Amino acid sequence: MTTTRKQYSPKFKAKLALEAIRGERTLTQLASQYHVQPNLVGQWRKTAQEQLAELFVDGRKGMRRDEDSEKDAPYEQIGRLKVELDWLKKKVGLLD
């Protein structure tokens, strides 16, 4: 008999982590209400608290990097095509 691990959706984890952060009920009370292990609730709460600051990082810096990579992509392709063309010219030259 095989058992499968129960998987929880990110939305459910976030909901439970927020309730744990509020502190209106203990982790054990939340765990028994939602039929989850108390240590999972604690882990989700800790993860949420650690990653909350990353949500408010200035997104404009990330957009600049994406724009630069979009500008560089055509030049990279041109470079690769030029190398391939030079290689083909050498091969054709050897066959003559």
C-alpha positions as CSV (number, residue, x, y, z in Angstrom):
1,M,0.0,0.0,0.0
2,T,1.5,3.3,-1.1
3,T,0.6,6.6,0.4
4,T,0.9,9.9,-1.4
5,R,2.0,13.0,0.3
6,K,-0.6,15.7,0.8
7,Q,0.2,18.8,-1.2
8,Y,-1.1,22.2,-0.2
9,S,-1.7,25.1,-2.6
10,P,0.4,28.2,-2.3
11,K,-2.8,30.2,-1.7
12,F,-3.7,27.9,1.3
13,K,-0.2,28.2,2.7
14,A,-0.3,32.0,2.5
15,K,-3.7,32.1,4.1
16,L,-2.6,30.0,7.0
17,A,0.7,31.8,7.4
18,L,-1.1,35.2,7.6
19,E,-3.4,33.8,10.3
20,A,-0.4,32.5,12.2
21,I,1.4,35.9,11.9
22,R,-1.7,37.7,13.2
23,G,-1.4,35.6,16.4
24,E,-5.1,35.5,17.2
25,R,-4.8,31.7,17.7
26,T,-1.9,29.5,18.5
27,L,-0.2,27.3,15.9
28,T,-1.7,24.2,17.4
29,Q,-5.2,25.7,17.2
30,L,-4.7,26.6,13.6
31,A,-3.3,23.2,12.8
32,S,-6.2,21.4,14.3
33,Q,-8.7,23.6,12.6
34,Y,-7.2,23.1,9.1
35,H,-6.0,19.5,9.7
36,V,-2.4,20.3,9.2
37,Q,0.7,19.5,11.3
38,P,1.7,22.4,13.7
39,N,5.3,22.3,12.5
40,L,4.1,23.0,8.9
41,V,2.2,26.1,10.1
42,G,5.3,27.3,11.8
43,Q,7.5,26.7,8.7
44,W,5.0,28.6,6.5
45,R,4.9,31.5,8.9
46,K,8.6,31.7,9.1
47,T,8.9,31.5,5.3
48,A,6.3,34.2,4.9
49,Q,8.1,36.5,7.3
50,E,11.4,36.0,5.7
51,Q,10.1,36.7,2.1
52,L,7.8,39.6,2.8
53,A,10.5,42.2,2.4
54,E,11.3,40.8,-1.1
55,L,7.8,41.7,-2.2
56,F,8.4,45.4,-1.9
57,V,11.8,45.6,-3.7
58,D,11.9,48.3,-6.3
59,G,10.7,46.5,-9.5
60,R,12.1,49.2,-11.9
61,K,15.7,47.8,-11.5
62,G,14.5,44.4,-12.7
63,M,12.8,45.9,-15.7
64,R,16.0,47.6,-16.8
65,R,17.8,44.3,-16.9
66,D,15.1,42.7,-19.0
67,E,15.2,45.6,-21.4
68,D,19.0,45.2,-21.8
69,S,18.7,41.5,-22.5
70,E,16.1,42.2,-25.1
71,K,18.4,44.7,-26.8
72,D,21.3,42.3,-26.7
73,A,19.4,39.2,-28.1
74,P,19.4,40.3,-31.8
75,Y,23.1,41.2,-31.7
76,E,23.9,37.8,-30.2
77,Q,21.9,36.1,-33.0
78,I,23.7,38.2,-35.6
79,G,27.1,37.1,-34.1
80,R,26.2,33.4,-34.2
81,L,24.9,33.7,-37.8
82,K,28.1,35.4,-38.8
83,V,30.3,32.7,-37.3
84,E,28.2,30.0,-39.0
85,L,28.5,31.8,-42.3
86,D,32.3,32.1,-42.0
87,W,32.5,28.4,-41.1
88,L,30.4,27.5,-44.2
89,K,32.5,29.7,-46.4
90,K,35.6,27.8,-45.2
91,K,34.0,24.4,-45.8
92,V,32.8,25.4,-49.3
93,G,36.3,26.8,-50.1
94,L,37.9,23.5,-49.2
95,L,35.5,21.5,-51.5
96,D,36.5,23.6,-54.6
